[in-house]
């Protein structure tokens, strides 16, 4: 991936980013602005991933600007 944010991310964070871009096509709260985003539990369920792995990657994805905090959850900042 040519995005400069890709290189410093862990493999788990990369997988979550890719998964969320696919899920965002069918789950509007992942990419659409709103009052609440998807919680880490919901994200893990959508991706079929371990909740602990998702929770561990969230700060990394927020820090690099891929995700943003919305209400009690997260949404894709860049799609």
Secondary structure as UniProt FT lines:
FT   TURN            4..5
FT   TURN            7..8
FT   HELIX           11..23
FT   TURN            24..26
FT   HELIX           28..30
FT   HELIX           40..47
FT   HELIX           51..63
FT   TURN            64..65
FT   STRAND          67..70
FT   TURN            71..72
FT   STRAND          73..76
//
